[in-house]
Amino acid sequence: MKLLDLNKVYRRRNTDSVKWDHMDFMDERTSETTLPLWLSDMEFKIADEILDTLKNRVEHGFLGQSMPGNEYLDAVCGWYQRRFDWTIDKESIFYSPGILPAIGFAIAALTKPGDGVIIQPPVFYPFSEIIKGQGRTIINNTLINENGDYKIDFADLKEKASDPNNKILLLCSPQNPIGRVWTKSELEQIAGICEETNTYIFADEIHCDLTRKNVQHFPIKTITDYKNIIVAVSPSKTFNVAGLPIASIVIDDNELRKIWLNETKGKYYIRFAPPLDMVLSKAAYAQCEYWVEQVLEYIEDNYDFMEKYLKEHLPKTGYKKPEGTYLAWVNFGAYADYEELLETLISKYDLLIESGAIFGEPGLGYFRLNIACPRSQLEEGLSRIVAAINDLT
């Protein structure tokens, strides 16, 4: 088996990387030398098999209009069958240029202006932006935070879903940023409530492959026959290829397929898929499982290191490893005001992490850190956080 050197640090500046070159996208106080531990973009070079297949496709000399064929569909189906025992009908798979556009398509197709869309904050902030941008109403089913352990408020979810004006639940599974991997029981309750209230579910399962040891992700379609569910999956986070956005949208119900196709093909003429995105997906799903397994092992070790480091230097965080994702969700509120801490980290210690406030009011005091990086970068970032907090206390 090919062994990866995940300790290697690569120079990524001056490549128009959002993470490295456009940090002002998140905060204008950053500089060209700021260390970025933000954004869900790994610091691990993508698998050689993906690089080789992209090179071969480019060298072929033609990048014309393409459509997903059986080889692509078989690769997608094979991956989710092997990893999750999820049998997907190839007829259920639809292309989207990423999951966030797919959320926009679904909201536009299944709701009208003013309708409510349920989210579960703290949650990935583009959810709220898309809902507002479409002229819909954000309905918060806020997660219950019990000393850092998050649970779903099912009574509140049922109340919100029972309102006929609230049409869709955007389910983040696993949950970003908190790193919860919903249990089978929790997903069954979600599906049961939504079926009872005839609420659509759009399940964003983009982080499904990125779970900790002995933690199992359940694709929601494997635990319920409820028909009004759209599931979105993608190789982008799993294989670190988010710059070539492609997502598979899984829709089993015939009526829901018609609604989707009317929105995507009928209104926006989304009929083709970029050839490079498809060949990278085929290579990733068919040849690169070894890469994912080694990256997951390294991330596991990084989490162990971070947990020990914070326990030693900042024990009031009470930090525990999340169940999924490579995004740490840490509460520094016991040490410093989050705005003062962010200002000190950026202006004095040249470090960018994400304030939890952008993920909704329940995120106040928390920060999101990307730990999918060489240990040296993680340790440097943590040392700067400790120094900044020492300055403020």
N, C-alpha and C positions, 0 to 999 in steps of 0.2 A: 504494500500500500504506500502511496506517495505521502511523504511527511511534509507538512507545511511549516514554514518559519513564521510564526505569528508574532514573534518578538521584534521583527524587523520594522523599522520606522521608514516610511516613504515620504518623499517631498511631494506635496499635493498643491502647493500654492502656485498661482499663475496658470491654472487650468480652468478658470471660471467655475471652480467648485463653490457651491453655495456655502458649504460648511467652512471652507478655508478662505475663500476670496470675497464672499459677500455676507460676512457676519453682520454688516449694517442692516441687512434684511430683518434681523432680529433686534439689534440694538446699535444705535448710531454712535455709541461711546467706544465701540471696539476699534482696534487698530490693526495694522498689517502684521503685527507680531503676536496678536492675541492667540492663546492656546484654546482651540475649540473642543469642548466636551459637550456639545449640544448637537441637535439634529440626529435623526435615526439613519446614520450613514456610517458604516463600519470603516475602520482603518486597516482592514485586511484585504490584500489583493485578491481579485476574483480568481476563480479556478482556471487553470491552464486550458481545460477542455472548452470552457466558454470562450476564452480568448482565441483559441485555435479555430473554433467554428465560426466566430465572427470574422477572423482574418480570411478564412476560406470563402466565406460568402461575399466579402468585399472583393477579393481577387477574382471571383467569378465575373465581375464587371457589370452586373445588372442589379439594380435596386428598384425595380418597377413595382407596381401595385401587386399586393399579395393578399391571400386569404388563408385562414387556418385550414390545414388539411388533416388527414387521418393521422399522420406521423406526429403532428403537434398535439392533436386531441388524445392520442394514445399515451403520449408522454405525460400529459396532465392527469389523465385517469389513472395511469399506473402509479404515479407518485402518491396520490391520495389513497389508493387502494393499499399500497404497501405500508404507508405510514400510519393510517388511521382506520383501515378496514372500511373505507367509504367507497362504495360502488357508485360511480357517476356515469350516467348515460351521456354518451357523446352529444346527443341531440339537445342536452340541457346546457351545454357550454356556449357562452356568447362572449365575444371579444369586447374589451373596453380599454381605452388608453389610460389605464390606471384606475384605482379604486375610488379616489375622490371624485373624478368625473362621473363615475357610475352612481355614486350617492346623489349627485346633482340630477342625473337622468331619472333616477327612481323617484326622488322628491317631486320633480316636475311632472312625472307621469301619473303618480298615485295621489297627489294632493292638489288643492287649489290655493291661491293666495289667501293667507290668514289662517289656514289649517295648522294644527299643532303637530310638531315632530318631537318625539320623546328622546331625550338623551340622558346619560347617567354620569353626571360630573362627580369628581374630576375626570375629564375625558379629552381625547385628542381635539385640540381647539379648532381645527378646520371644520369639524362638524357644525359648530355654532355659526361659523362664518358662512357656510354654504346655506344653512337654513335661513339666516337673515338675508343673504343675497337673493334668495328665491322669493322673498316676501312672505315667508311662513313664520310661524310662531314657535319659539323654543320652549319646550315643556321639560322642566328638570325633574327627573326621578333621581334625586341626589343619593349617592351611596352612603351607607352608614359607616362611619370611621370609628372603630373601637380600638384606640391606641395603636393605630397603624394597620389594623386588620380590617379590611373592607368587606361589607356585606350589602346585598341588594335589599332595599326596602320594598318588599313584595306587596304590602298593603297599599303603599303609595303608588306603586306601579299599576296595581289593579284599578285604583281610583282614577289615575290619569288615563289609562287605556280604555276605561269604561266611558269616557267622554267621547261622543261620536265625532267631535271636531278634531280629535287627535288621531291621526291616521297611521303613523309609522313609528316603530321603535328602531332607532339606530343602535344596534348592539355591537359593542367593541369586544371581540372575543378571540384571544386574550385581551384584557383591558389595558389600554395605553392611556395614561402613564403609570398607573399604580402597579401593573404587573400581575394582577389577578388572572388565574386561569379558572374559568367557571367550571364547577363540578357538574357531573351528569344530572344530579338532583336539581341544582340551580337552573340549568338549561331547561329541564323538563317543566319546572314551575313557570319560567318565562314563556315557553311555548304554550303552556296550558292557558295562561292568562291571555295571551294574544289571540289564541284560537277562540276562547270564550267571548272575547270582546271584538273579534273580527279586525284586529289590528295587524297591519303588515309588519314584518320583521325584515330589516336589511342587516345582515350579519357581516361585519367587516372582520375577516379571519386572517388578516395579512401577517400576523405574528404567530400563527398556529404552530409553526415548526420550531419556535424558539422558546422551548420550555426547559425548566430545570430537571435534574435527574429525579426520576420516580414521580414526576408530575405528568399527568395525561390530559391532553386536549381532546375534547369531543366536538367534532364538527356538528353543528346543530341539526343538520339534516340526517345525522345518524341516530338521533334520539327522538325524533318526532315525524309524523306523517302530515303535520299541518301544511296546507298547500300554499299559504300566502307568505312564503319565505324566499328571499333572494340572498344568496351567499356570494361573497366576493373573496377570491384568493389570488395570490400573485407570487411570483418568484422574487420580487424586488427586495424585500427585507431579508429573506432566507439566504439568498445568494449574493447580496450586496450589489444589485444591479438596478437600483431605483432610477438611475438616469436614463434608462431605456424602458419607459413605463408600459407595462402590459399587464392586464388582469383578466382572469377568467371569471365570468359571472355565471353562476349556476342557478338555473330556474327550471324546476320540474313541472310546474303546473302550466297547462296549455294556454289558459286564459291570461295568466301572468306573462307568459312568453309573448303573446300577441301585444300586450300593453308595452312591454319592453321594446319590442321591435318597432312598434309604431313611433315610439319616442326616439330611439337611436337611429334607425334606418330611415324612418319616415320624415322626421323633423331635421335630423343632423347629417343624414347620409353617411353614417358610420357603417360601411360595408367591407372595408379592407383593414388589414393589420400590417404594420411595418415588418418587412422581411427580417431585419436584424433582430427585432424583438422576438420574433417567433423562433429563429434558429437558436438564440441564446436560451430560450425556454426549453426547447427540446434537449439541448446539451445539458442544461442544469438538471432537469428532472431525470434524465436517463443515465447520466454519467457522474454526477457530482455529489452524491450522497456522502461519500467519504469526506469531502470538504466541509459539509455541514456538521458532521459528527465531530471533526477536530475543532472547528470553530466553537461549537457548543461546549466542548470540554474546556477550552481555553476561557470562555466566558464564565463558566462555572468556577474556575480557579480565580478569575478576577473578582467575582462576587465574594468568594471566600476571603480573598485578600482585603477587599474593601470593608467587609463586615468586621474583620479583626482590626483593621486600621482605625475605623471609626469608634469601635469599642474602646480602643486604647487612648485615642486622642480626643474624641468628642462623644463620650458615653451617653450624654443626654439625648442624642439622636435616637437611641434605642433601635438602631437600624437592623433590619432582617432582610435576607435575600428575598426578592420577589419570586413568584412561581413561574413567570414567563417574561419574555422580551429581554433585550440587552440594555434596558433603560432603568437606571436606579432612581427611585423616588424617595427622597430623603427630607426629613423635617429638621431644619436648623433653627426653628422658631424659639427653642429654649435658650439659644445663645445670642441671637441678634434679630433686629427688624429686617425683614426680607429685602426691603428696598435699600436700606443702608448696606446690607451685605452684598447685594448685587452691584451697587455702586463701587464699593471697595474692591470687590473681585475684579471688576473691569478696569477701573481707573488706576489702581495701585498694583494689582497682582496679575493683570493681563490675562485673565481667564474668563471664558464665557460658558456659563451653564444657564439653563432655562428656569426662570421663575415659575413656580407652580401656579401663580396667579393667572397666567394665561389659559390655564385649563379649567377655569371657573373658580368662583369664590371659595369652594371647599379646598382648593389648592394653596390657599394663603399660608405662607410659612414653609412650604415645601419647595424643593428644587428637583429638576429632572436632569440626570447626567447620563451620557452615553458611555458605557464601559466596554464597548466592543472595540478595543484599541490595545496596542502593546502595553504591557505592564508598566513600562517606564513612563508612558504618557499618563496613565491612570494615577500612578504614585505621585507624579509631579503635580497633577491637578488637585489631588487630595491634600498635598502639602500646602498648596497655595490657599485652599479653603481654610485649613487649620490656622495658617498665619493671619488670614483676613479676620477670622473670628477672634483670634487672640488680640488683634488690634482694637476690636470693638467691645471687648469685655474686660 
